[in-house]
């Protein structure tokens, strides 16, 4: 998995590269500019053409230096209509050096006061106004330059992060709206905050020469879950049968919300668990008992939730009846791992409990606000909630965050609007409960459930377009097959 870092952590990596490994800052800047330009050209060849008018906006710091290197690289590769716009103020020595080289190459250098009218027709703009060192909202010339970029129709490339984006930024702050962001070294945490993610566009990663030892350390606690992340489930013994593969208990549904119960139970069944039992209210029992797959056991809720379960799930479509809190207490008393979703989260928020690291919560942003008061910093808010409830939390959105009780953090950059439909979260909760039932550690079950759910969503969108929950479950079962050892193997060799 790829580490994700804060601005402070990346600054420390940069410092150590220069001081401990003797890599000059100018060399890192040179490589950032050349490799960054290459990455954009390779990814968007139709957007970067030699005949296009290309503008590089450079601030006074190192981000501006990267932009000037890119401008120089464009010129030496044959781009003729290249201009550089310099923001007012005192430049650092690296920016002055690269600016002098741009001038020597005949690149048009514009001051901010004269540039706006002469560059309004730019087809490509590189944003090097501010970088990760920004600590507050844009002001002065930087703010005007960002507004100028956003008002243009140009294809916009932000360097490292879109100018104006930082870990304390709010969605209403002025930020460059980038078509693409070329980030240096490691992905930056602020780029993945759900409210800010859209500003970054496509994120490209470039290593300007940081040693691998600095980019991978035991101290890193935040990682990106993507298509390359390992999600292999352990093998199941050939002699296993239903009672050896786990038994997931699902408490879900209420009058008018039987669909949530069906989807969550069916989602658990799509995993490799041996048995799924759904317990539901008496008034919806006849409906559910006749409409769920034959493999799901359906029972009306009684006085006890005890049984041979190895995991449980509560909350989907549950309603806010005060009695749900007592049912949650009964489930917690079983002392087996569980998943709390939807109205189960509401019940938990009304009476917070220590979940002892054995539970996965699956809130969407509205439900999450019941657990803690959001500050705007998703990572800090999630860490607070995980500590408060001593639980693993999957915060669902177009970027999904997974937090652990000891500061662990994983990010899945989902970016699939077809997932934003009623029922998708019920399926995720069911998958998580199914994985827990077969004995996966809570951390592994949370990460695997998100990866399987995310990949199933992409498959469903490609197959069906705007899919429904049942189609998502079908694709989830297929994804579980791809991350599991073969169901059948040769009896003599043991190979699939």
Secondary structure, DSSP 8 states (H G I E B T S, - for coil): -EEEE-HHHHHHHHHHHHHTS---HHHHHHHHHHHHHHHHHHH-TTT--TTS-EEEEE-SSHHHHHHHHHHHHHHHTT--SEEEEE-SS---HHHHHHHHHHHHTT-EEEEHHHHHHHTTT-SEEEEES--TT--S---HHHHHHHHHHHHS-SEEEEESS-TT--TT--TTS-----SEEEEESSEEGGGG-TTTGGGG-EEEEE-SS--HHHHS-TT--EEEE-TTS--------TT--GGGS-EEEEE---TT-HHHHHHHHHHHHTSS-SEEEEEE-HHHHHHHHHHS-TTEEEEE--S---SS-SEEEE-TT----TTHHHHHHHHHTT-S-EEE-THHHHHHHHS----TT-EEE--BHHHHHHHS---S-HHHHHHHHHHHHTSEEEEBSSSEEEE-TTS-EEEE----GGG-STTHHHHHHHHHHHHHHTT--HHHHHHHHHHHHHHHHHHHHHHHSS--HHHHHHHHHHHHHHTS--SS--TTT---
